[in-house]
Amino acid sequence: MNKRISILSCAALLLFFSGTLPKPAQKVKSPNILLIMADDMGYADIGCYGSEIATPNLDKLAANGIRFRQFYNNARCCPTRAALLTGLYPHQAGIGHMSNDPEDSTSFNYNLPGYQGSLNNKCVTIAEVLKSKGYQTLMSGKWHVGYHGEQRWPLQRGFDKYYGLLAGATNYFNPSGGRGLMLMNDKIQPTGDNFYLTDAITDYAVKFLDENKKENKSPFFMYLAYTSPHWPLNALENDVKKYRHQYQKGWKALRQARYEKMKALGVIKSNALLSAADGADWDQLSPAKQDEMDHRMALYAAQIDRMDQNIGRVIKQLEASGELDNTLIFFLSDNGACAEGGELGGGLPQNLGTKLGYLLSYGQSWANASNTPFKKFKHWINEGGISTPLIVHWPKAIPQVKLGKFTDQYGFLPDIMATIVDVSKAKYPTSYKGNTITPLQGKSLWPVISGKEIPIHTEPIFWEHEGNAAVRLGNFKLVTEYGSGRPTKWELYDLNKDRSELHDLAAAMPQKVTELTTAYQKWAAYAGVVSYDEILKIAAQKKKAVKAGI
């Protein structure tokens, strides 16, 4: 035994003096993670997905990353954020409908497990998971998953630093009142004569990243949640000038132009169909109304343009700090384009181009162009309501041959948490702060990011919002639109051939309808989904009780 040790020791000394001792394994640095979310932006609203709007910074990320053709959100602001942050279906996280308004602490709390109006204690956020792995967790922007009570705010849900608004929307020039600004846990006022929310959100994002580098607290997780281009149509004059009078041919012409560009870029297949126009007749509008609608779209485009400029500032900060190559970046939108405000938009025309306005929107007709080539909008579970661009950028990990390419593998919001857990080597907990945690519902996108064209999901995935519902398995999607007082009517589409959902196969494939309907019903019971008729009944009772002073 001693002789063997002596021989090994001599061998080690020889290796040492010859300089050929194996080097100790280098510690693999955990990736930084930057999660960027746009607000109410349609599938075709950025350049690399077919838009005429200038988005050079996002286009550059796409050219040096991977684009998903088929990635899905949850059709509405807060259910999407609930699923994104927790890796669960929104009902499992407590936001089966919406989060409670600043003006009403129980507006969307229906006293049901899946409908609490804020994140519950059976979920964990990405920030809470990553803190256990030593990440510094940073957020700038829109929260919208809990308002009343500090325990529901970002710092109490895992973030180390926070700037932004807790509510779902505010004026870009003057966020105030219950829809005002927060820094950490304190209410603050906008500063300076030139305050603009998109810029301010970025100012703090850059500040937090700079502090992270100086304090040597890498790795970081940054959740950058812009309010752009959600209404109100508040934009900066110089940005608006780029687009004013560019939209005077109307939404139908814009939709056709985007459709052709999307085919040329490969965003959609060359044989993809364009769904029917779903807006007003441009030619029937007066010249004055056409000019107003051009202005509304120019403001909307300017909001996206400004967001892209600000994303460029964040990328520049990462480049300057040497962190870009090891930063996993996601960019996506929280729902399809928004038709709220009617066909021709909402809000006073005289507020366009000013610093005034709240529900000042561009309307359904332009939203139909934003969602090219799909049908329906935010709120609905048709492709126009739930389809989002997804750009993934990670120079250190994405194979060279995949850069600038698209993937046809489909995924949905809970996959973001699953991917982050996977690449960070964090552990998703079974319990947290004494509470049992609902199991993670997503699958990691890592195989696709690393260059493998294999399915992310081999099991069904599901949606439900306000009675609109869907289930997807493989190429087949079963979808329904809610109608008060009428039985559920399911439609079946083969998305490989018909992603615009134009040819209903339900009558021709009743067995597939039965299979997917059964899967949906089992999931709805598991996830705590309650029929929208029942939700409306509870909401009506709440309003009646409030009116009666009960």
N, C-alpha and C positions, 0 to 999 in steps of 0.2 A: 504493500500500500504506500509506504513512505518513498520507495524507489519510484513508483508511478508519479507521485506528486513532484518529485525532484525532476523527472524528465519533462513534465508539463511546464514546471517553472523555468527550466532552461530554454524550452521552446519559446515561452513568452518573452524571455529576455532577448533572445535572438531576434524575434519579430520587432521588439521595441527599438533595439539598436540599429536594425536595418530600416526602420521607419515605415514598416509595412503593417503595423498593428491596425486592425479594422477600426474605423472611426465609430464613435458612439452614434446610435440612431438619432437623427435630428427630430426634434419635436415638431409634428405637423401643426401649423398654425390654423386655428379655427377660422372659417371665413366670416368676414363682416357680412351683414345682411341689410339691404335697403329695400323696403317694400313701399312702392309708390302707388297711390290710388287716385284716379280722377273721379269726378262726381257728375253723374247724369250725362256721360259722354257716350255717343253711339259707336257702333262697331266700325263705321267707315269714316270716322272723324279725324284721323291722324294720317299724315302723308304715307307712311309705310303700310297702311291698310287701305289706301285708295283715295284719300282726301286731297283737295287742293290747298288746304290750310297748311301754312309753313310750320313744320315740326322737325327741324333739322337735328335736334338733339335726340329725340326719340328715334328718328330714322337712323341715326348713327348707332344707337344701342341695338337696333334691330339688325343692322348690317353686320354687326360684330357679335350677334347673339342668335337666339332661336325665337321664331314667332310661332305661336299656336294658332291654328285656324279655328279650332273648336274648343274654346275654354268658356266656362259658364260662371255667371254670378247668380244672385238670388232675386233679381228683378226689382229691388228696392233698396234704398239707402241703408237702413238699420239692420234688416235681416241679413244683408250682405256682410256688413261689418261684424255682426255677431258670428257668422259662419267663418269669415276670414280670420278673425282674431282667436277663435277657439278650436277650429278644426271639427266642429260639430254642425249638425243641421240647426238652423236658427231656433226652432221650437225647443230643441234640447238645451239650448243656451238661455232660454227664457224670453226670446224675442220672436215669437211666432207671428206677430203682426207688425207692430212698430214699437219704438221706445217712447217713453212718456215725454210729453211736451214740457218746455220750461214753464208754460202758463198753467199746467195742470199735472200734478204729481201722480195721478192715477189714470190719466187719459187712456192708456193702452194696457192697464193692468186689469185683467178680467178675472182675477182670482183663480186662474188655472195654471198648472205647472209650466206649460209651454208659452204662456201669455202673461208674463210678469211686467213687461215694459222696460226691463233692464237685464243686464247679464246676471245670471243666478250664481249660486255658490256650488253648483255641480259641474262647473266648467273652469278651465284655466286659460289664460290668454297666452299668446306666443311669448310676451314679455315675462310672464310668471314662469314659464317653462325655461326660457333661456337664462334667466337670472341664476337658476340652479347650476348652470354650466359656466358661470363667471362672466357672462355678457353684460356690458352696460346697455341699458335699454332706454331709448330716446324716442320721443314722439313730438311731431309738430303738425297741427291741422285739426281736422274735424273728428270728433269722438263719436257722438250720436248712439251710444249704447248704454247710457245711464246718466241721469242728470241730478235728480233730487237725492241729496245725501252724499257726503264725501266718500263713503265706502264704495261708491259706484264710479268714482273718477279715475283717470289714468294712473296717478301715483299710487292709488290703493289697489290697482289691478296690475301691478308689476313694473310700471315705468319709473325710471329714475328721474327723468326730466320731461316736462311737458309744457308746450305752448299751443294755444289754439282756442277753438270754441267747442263747448260741450254739446251745443244744440245742432240741429240739422241744417240750418241755413241762416244767413244774415246778410246785411248790406256790406259790400266789399269796401266801401269808403268810410263807413261809420258803424262798425259793429257795436251794439249797445244793449243795455238792459239785460233781460234774460238770455239774449242772443249775443252777448258781449264776449270779451276775451278773457282767457285765463293764462296765468304764468305759474307753473307748479300748482299750488292749491289756492292761489289768490286771484281775485278779480282785478283786472287792470284796464286802463283806458287806451285806445289807439293814440299814438303820438305823431305829431308833425302834420303839416298841411298837405303833404303828399302821400299820406297813408293809403296803402292798397293791400288788401288781405293776402292775395297770392304772393306778393313780394314779402310781406311780413312773415308768412309761414316759412318761406325759404330763408329769410334772414336768421330765424331762430334755428332752423335745421342746420345751416352752415355754422352758426355759433356753437351749437351742441357738438357737431363733428370736430370743430377746431379744438374745443375744450377736451374732447375725448383724446385727441392726438397729443395735446400738450400735457395732459394728465397721465398719459400712457395707460389708458384703461381699455385698450383694444382687447378683444373684439367688441364690436358694437352691433346692436340691432336698432335700426332707425325705421320708424313707421311714419311716412310722409304722406299725409292725407289731405290733399287739396280739396277746396270746395268748388273749384272750377271744373266744368262750365255750368254748374247748377245755377238756376235763377237766384237772385235777380240779374238781369243783363247789365252788369256794371263792368265797364272796361275803360282802359286808358286811351285817351284821344289819339296818340301816335300809333297805337296798335290798331285802332278802328280804321284809321285812314288807309291802311293796307288793303282793306276788304270792302270799304264803302263803294257802292255801285258795281261790285263784281257779281252780284246775285240778282241782277235785274232781268235775267231770263227765267227766273222762277225755280221752284223746287223740282219740278218734273225734269227740266233740263239738267239740273245739278245731279239729280239721282241717276240719270242716264250716263252722265260723264263719269261719275264715280264708279258705276257698274262696269263701264268699259276699262277704266284704269285698274280696278280690282282684278279683272280677268288678265290684263296685261302683266300685272305684278305677280300673279299667282296666288292672290289672297283667296279667290274662289276659282272653281274649275271653269274651263273655257265653255263648258256646256251648262253652267249654272243658270237657273232661270231667275228673272226679276219678278218679284211679287207685284200685285196690282197696286197702282198709286192709291194713296190713302190720305188725301188732303183736298183743299179747296181748288177750284179752277182758277189758275193764275190769270188767264186771259179775261176772266169776268171781273177782275178787280180794277178799280179806278187807278189812273196813274199815281195819284197821291197815296193810295193804299199800297200799291206796288213798291213805291219808294219807302214807305214805312216798313214793309216786310223785308226789303233789302237791308234797311238799317238794323232791324232786329237780328238778321242772320250775320251781318258784319260784326255786331257786338258779340255774338256767340263765338264766332271764329276768332275774334281778338282775345277772348278769354282763354281759348285753347292755345293760341299763339303765345300768350304771356306765360301760361303754365309751362310750355316747352322751354321758353327762355329761362325760366327759373330752375327747371330740371337741369339745364345746362350749367347753371351756377353751382349746383350740388355736385355734378360730375367733375367740374373744374376743381372743386375743393378736394375731391377724392384723388384726382390726378396729382394735385400739388402735394398732398400728404403721402403719396406713394401707396395708397390703399386700394386704388381702383381694380387692379388685377385680381386681388383676393376678396373682392366684394361681390356677393351674389345679389343681383338687382332684379326685382320683379316690377313690371308696370302693367296695370289693368284698370278697368272701370267698374264702378259698383252696380250699374244696371244699364239697360239700353237707354237710348235718347228719350227725353221726356216730352209727352204730349200735353202736359198740364197747361191750362189756360185756353184750351180750345184750338180749333183749326188755325186761327190767326194770332194766337198768343194772348197772354194776359198782361194786365197793367196799362197804365195811361201812356199813350203815345208821346205826350209831352215830356215824360220822364226819360225817354230814350236819349242817351248821350249826356245825361246829367249824373249827379251823384245821388239821385233820389231813387226810390223804388224798392219794393220787396218782392212780391209775386209778379215780377216783370219777366215774361218768358217769350220764347220765339215760336212756340206753338206746334201743333201736330203736323202741319204740312211740311215744315222744315225738319221735324224729328223723323219723318218718314224717309227723308233723304239721308239723315245721319245714320239710319239703321239699314241702309242699302246692303244687300238686296232683299232683306228679310221683312216680314210683316209684324205688326204690333209694336209695342213700346214698353217703357218702364211700367211696372205693375203686372204685365202679362208674362206668361211662361212660354209663349212662342219664341222663336229664335231672336226676333227683334227686341224682346224684353230681357233676355238672359245672356246673349252673346257678347263677349268682350274681347278686345285685343288682349293678348298676353305676350309681352316681350320678356325674355329671360336672358340676362347678360352676366357672364362670369368668365372672363378671359382665362383664368387659371384652370378651368375645368372643362369648358365646352371644346370638343374636338374641332380642329381647324376646318375639316371638311363639312362641318355642320353650320359654320358661321354664315349668317345671312339667309339661312334656309327656313322653310316652314315644316312643321310637323302636323300630321293629321290625327295624332292620338288625342283623344278628348279627355278633359279633366274638369274639375269644379273646385269651388273655394276651399273646402276642407283639405284638399290636396296641398295647399300652401303650407299649412301647419305641419302636415306629415313630411313634406320635403325639408322644411327647416329643422325639424327634429332629426331627420335622417342625416343631413349634411353637417349639422353642428355636433352630432353624437350626444345630444341632450336626451334626457329620459322623460317621456310623457308619463305623468304620475297616475296612480290608481286612487290616491287620496291627496288632499291638499288642505292644510289648515283645519284638519279634523273633519273635512267633508269628502264623501265618496265622489270621485270624478267620473263622468260619463266617458266611456271608451272613445278614442279617436276614430272619426268616421272617414277620413281621407286616406289616400294612397300617395306614396312619394313619387314625385316627378323625376327623381334623380336618374332612373334608367334612360329616360328620353333626353334629359339634359346632357348626359354623358355619351349620347350618340346612338342609343339602341331604339329602333323603331318597333317597340312592342307595346301592346295595350296597357294602359294604366289601370283600367277597370274591366274586370271580367264579371262583375256583379252589377245589378241595377243601381243607378243613382236617381235621386228624387228631388222634386220641388213642390212647394205649396205656398201660395201667397194670395190672400183674399179670395180663396176658393178656386183660383186658377192653379192648375196642377199639371205635373208631368212626371214620367218615368222614362229613362233611357237605358237600353241594354244593347250593346253592339251598335249596329246601324239603325235600329228601330227606336222611335220615340212615340210614346203615347201621350197625348196632351189634351187638356180640356180648358175651356173658358167658362168662368162662373156666370150663371144667369139666375137671378132671384126667382124662386118659385118654380123652377123647371128642373127636370131630372138631369143628371150629369150625362153629357154627350162626349164620349171619347173619340178622338181622331188619331189615326195611326199613319206615321210617315217613315219612309226609308230615307234617312238623311244622307246616305251615301249617294243616292240618285236625286234627292229632292230636299235639299236643306232649306229651301224657301217655303216648304210646307204647302204645296199647291195641290198635291194629288193624295187624297185621303184613301188609305188602304183598309180602313176598318171593316167595311162590308165584305171585302175580298179575303180578309185574313182574320176571321173571328177567333181562331185558336190563339193567335198571337195577342189579340186584344184581351182575351180571357187570362192568358199567362201574365201579361203585364199589369192588368187590373188587379189580379190577385196579389201580385208583388207589391203594388202600391198600397193596397188596403192593409197588408201586414206591416208595411213600413209606417203608415200613418198611425196605426195603433202603437207601434214601438216608439215613435218619435214624439208622441203627444199631440198630434194634429187634431183639432176639433173642427167640425164642419163650419163653414163660413156663415151659414144660416144661423147657427147657434151663436157664433161670435157677434153677429149683427143684433141678435135678440138681447144678448148681455149688454152690448153697447147702448142700445135703446133704453134698457132699464136703468143704466147708469145715468144717462142724460135726464130721464124722467125723475130720478131721485134727486139729482142736482137741482133741477128746476123747482121741485117741491120743497127743497131745503132740507132733505133728509140726510 
